[in-house]
């Protein structure tokens, strides 16, 4: 289970390196060292993660903070306006809250119905766009004869953490 305590440690390590973040391929985004430093001072340095944390971001910073949390640090967050709740631990099970089908997820292997529970699994091939969604599996059993767990990217607005 991924913990947000490592988020702060990883952020501090990133700042120690003193370099820009450069996403050349899928996301095509550069975040300068100065921007990373400013965001850390403004939003992250005071977080303790004893529980889920809420941060309020400015309009100018919102997209970049979401990008850092979802893409770079792979944290589970919920966004409402300019308030971002960062979960202490990344949920492992998710409930479908809006039907997922070929019309809204053209790459889905089948329709996932409201109430169905899916499991978080690392994207084997790195094809998931974490700005839009996360890789979820019907089960955590590998495909027969392999170590691969079949996943499908499900976009954030179609899922919520499952209450167990």
C-alpha positions as CSV (number, residue, x, y, z in Angstrom):
1,X,0.0,0.0,0.0
2,X,1.5,3.3,-1.1
3,X,1.8,5.9,1.7
4,X,1.9,9.7,1.4
5,X,4.7,9.9,3.9
6,X,6.9,8.9,1.0
7,X,5.4,11.8,-1.0
8,X,7.1,14.3,1.2
9,X,10.4,12.4,1.2
10,X,10.3,12.0,-2.6
11,X,9.4,15.7,-3.0
12,X,12.4,16.7,-0.8
13,X,14.7,14.3,-2.7
14,X,13.4,15.9,-6.0
15,X,14.3,19.3,-4.7
16,X,17.8,18.1,-3.6
17,X,18.5,17.2,-7.2
18,X,18.0,20.9,-8.2
19,X,16.7,20.0,-11.7
20,X,13.6,20.5,-13.7
21,X,11.0,17.8,-14.3
22,X,10.8,17.0,-18.0
23,X,8.0,14.8,-19.3
24,X,8.9,14.5,-23.0
25,X,6.5,11.9,-24.3
26,X,3.0,11.2,-23.0
27,X,2.5,14.4,-21.0
28,X,4.8,16.8,-22.8
29,X,5.3,19.0,-19.8
30,X,8.3,20.7,-18.1
31,X,8.1,21.9,-14.5
32,X,11.0,24.1,-13.6
33,X,13.0,23.7,-10.4
34,X,11.8,27.2,-9.3
35,X,8.2,26.1,-9.7
36,X,8.8,22.9,-7.8
37,X,10.4,24.8,-5.0
38,X,7.5,27.3,-4.8
39,X,4.8,24.6,-4.8
40,X,6.6,22.7,-2.1
41,X,6.8,25.8,0.1
42,X,3.2,26.8,-0.5
43,X,1.4,23.4,-0.4
44,X,3.5,20.5,0.8
45,X,6.1,21.3,3.5
46,X,3.5,21.5,6.3
47,X,1.7,18.3,5.6
48,X,2.0,15.5,8.2
49,X,-0.2,12.8,6.7
50,X,-1.5,11.4,10.0
51,X,-4.7,11.3,8.1
52,X,-5.9,12.4,4.6
53,X,-4.9,16.0,4.0
54,X,-6.7,18.8,2.3
55,X,-4.9,21.6,0.5
56,X,-6.5,24.6,-1.2
57,X,-4.7,25.7,-4.4
58,X,-4.8,28.8,-6.4
59,X,-6.3,28.9,-9.9
60,X,-2.8,29.3,-11.4
61,X,-1.3,26.3,-9.5
62,X,-4.3,23.8,-9.7
63,X,-3.3,22.0,-12.9
64,X,0.3,21.6,-12.0
65,X,-0.4,20.4,-8.4
66,X,-2.8,17.8,-9.8
67,X,-0.2,16.8,-12.4
68,X,2.4,16.3,-9.7
69,X,0.2,14.4,-7.3
70,X,-1.4,12.1,-9.9
71,X,1.3,11.6,-12.5
72,X,4.7,12.1,-10.7
73,X,3.9,11.0,-7.2
74,X,1.0,8.6,-8.1
75,X,-1.2,9.7,-5.2
76,X,-5.0,9.2,-4.9
77,X,-6.6,12.6,-4.7
78,X,-10.1,14.0,-4.9
79,X,-10.6,17.4,-6.4
80,X,-13.5,19.7,-5.7
81,X,-13.0,23.2,-7.1
82,X,-9.7,24.4,-5.7
83,X,-9.7,22.0,-2.7
84,X,-7.6,18.8,-3.2
85,X,-7.9,16.0,-0.7
86,X,-4.7,13.9,-0.7
87,X,-5.3,10.4,0.7
88,X,-2.9,9.1,3.3
89,X,-2.9,5.7,1.6
90,X,-3.7,4.8,-1.9
91,X,-7.0,2.8,-2.0
92,X,-6.7,-0.7,-3.4
93,X,-10.3,-1.3,-4.3
94,X,-12.6,1.0,-6.3
95,X,-16.3,1.0,-6.9
96,X,-17.7,1.9,-10.3
97,X,-20.1,4.9,-9.9
98,X,-21.0,5.4,-13.5
99,X,-21.2,2.7,-16.1
100,X,-18.0,2.2,-18.0
101,X,-18.6,1.1,-21.6
102,X,-17.2,1.3,-25.2
103,X,-18.8,4.8,-25.6
104,X,-17.0,6.5,-22.7
105,X,-13.9,4.2,-22.6
106,X,-13.3,3.0,-26.1
107,X,-10.5,0.6,-25.0
108,X,-12.5,-1.2,-22.3
109,X,-12.7,-5.0,-22.8
110,X,-16.3,-5.1,-21.5
111,X,-19.0,-3.0,-19.7
112,X,-18.4,-2.4,-16.0
113,X,-21.7,-1.7,-14.2
114,X,-22.4,0.6,-11.3
115,X,-21.5,-1.0,-8.0
116,X,-18.9,-3.4,-9.4
117,X,-15.7,-3.5,-7.4
118,X,-12.3,-3.4,-9.2
119,X,-8.8,-3.6,-7.9
120,X,-5.8,-1.2,-8.3
121,X,-2.9,-2.8,-10.1
122,X,0.3,-1.3,-11.6
123,X,0.0,-0.8,-15.3
124,X,2.2,-3.5,-16.8
125,X,3.0,-1.6,-19.9
126,X,2.9,2.0,-18.7
127,X,0.0,2.8,-21.0
128,X,-2.2,4.4,-18.4
129,X,-2.6,8.2,-18.5
130,X,-2.7,9.0,-14.8
131,X,-4.0,12.5,-15.5
132,X,-7.3,10.9,-16.6
133,X,-7.6,7.6,-14.6
134,X,-5.9,4.6,-13.1
135,X,-5.3,1.0,-14.1
136,X,-7.9,-1.3,-12.5
137,X,-8.3,-5.1,-12.7
138,X,-11.3,-7.3,-12.3
139,X,-9.2,-9.6,-10.2
140,X,-5.6,-9.7,-9.0
141,X,-5.0,-13.1,-10.5
142,X,-2.5,-13.1,-13.3
143,X,-3.4,-14.1,-16.8
144,X,-3.0,-17.9,-17.0
145,X,0.6,-18.8,-17.8
146,X,2.0,-15.3,-17.1
147,X,2.7,-12.9,-14.2
148,X,0.6,-10.2,-15.9
149,X,-2.5,-8.9,-14.3
150,X,-4.9,-7.6,-17.0
151,X,-5.9,-4.0,-16.3
152,X,-8.0,-1.3,-17.9
153,X,-7.7,2.4,-17.4
154,X,-10.8,3.7,-15.8
155,X,-11.2,7.5,-15.6
156,X,-11.6,9.2,-12.2
157,X,-15.1,10.4,-12.7
158,X,-16.3,6.8,-13.1
159,X,-14.9,5.4,-9.8
160,X,-14.5,6.1,-6.1
161,X,-12.7,4.2,-3.4
162,X,-14.7,1.2,-2.3
163,X,-15.8,1.1,1.3
164,X,-15.0,-2.3,2.6
